[in-house]
C-alpha cells in the first residue's frame, strides 16, 4: 500500500447510495410510519471510516430528485467527499424498503428498475481520485447490470495499477440479480481482484456450496489466494483467515433493534485497522484486536436504526469495550 501525499484519500468506495425506508411505529390512525435513512453498503463503510478519522470519498450516482439531493447533502454533512457523486436527471434514486424481523434481522424490497445507481458509466468514473487512494472498496450491487459493471471493473483496474489495496464485500442481494449464476460469476470476479475479502456466513455457503464455513473458506484460499478473509457470522461473531491462521472472536450480546449496516460497520472498522497495520505482517494478536474492535462496532450499530447517520464513534466503541472489561 502506498504512502499518501497531501491529497491522498484513505479509502475510496464505488457503488450504491440509496434510501433505506425503515419501519418506525404507527401513526395515530394506525398507519405504518417509515423513516428515511440514507444508506448503501459502500457508503456505510465510508461513514464508519470517517468516524475513525479517515479521509474517504464516494463514487456513484443518484437521481436528480429530492432523495438524491438529500443523499448528497448527507455525505457532505457527515464528512464523506461527494465530488465524484453523479446526479442523473432521467433516472430516479434507488429506494429500499426494510422489513425488520422479530430477531432484528431484515428483509428488503428494492425499487430499482432501473435505479440511478445502476446508471454509472465508465466515462463517469473519477480515475484521478482512484489513483490517489490507499484502499479501494467495492461490492456486487454495482455489478448487477452491464453498464455499471463495466464502470466498476474499470475502477478496479485503475486502483490495482495505482497500487491500492483492494477490498471486496459481496453484499449479496438475491432479488436484484437476473440469475444467481450471474451473481456467483461476479462474486468470483471480485475474489480474483481483492486483497481483503469480507464475506458473510450465508454468502460463503452460497458461493461454495459448503455448509461448513472453514471448508468454504479453504476453497476460496486455494483458488484465489486472497491474503485476508474476514468471515462475519452475525451475533456469533467473526473469523479472520490469514496465511495459515484462523482466528475467531465471539460476538457481543446486545438487544438489537435491527441489523442494517452491521456488516458494513464491521468492514469499516476492519479497514480502519488495516490502514494502521501492515497487511503483509499481521500477527495473531493483531487479528484478535481487529475482530474484537469490529465486532464491537457491529454490535453498537444494531442498537439504532439506519446506517450512515448511525455509525458509532471510535470513542463509543472503546467505551463499550471498557464496559465489557476488554483491554484494547
NORKAZI-V768351 format. One line per field, one symbol per residue. ss: DSSP state (2 for helix, 1 for strand, 0 for the rest). Layout:
ss: ???
This chain:
ss: 0000000011111100011111111100000111111110222222222220000111111110022222222222220011111111000000111111000001111110000222200222002222201111110022200222222222222222200011111000022200022222222222222001111122222222000022222222222200011111022201111100111110000000000002222222222222000022200222222222222222222000000222000222222222200000
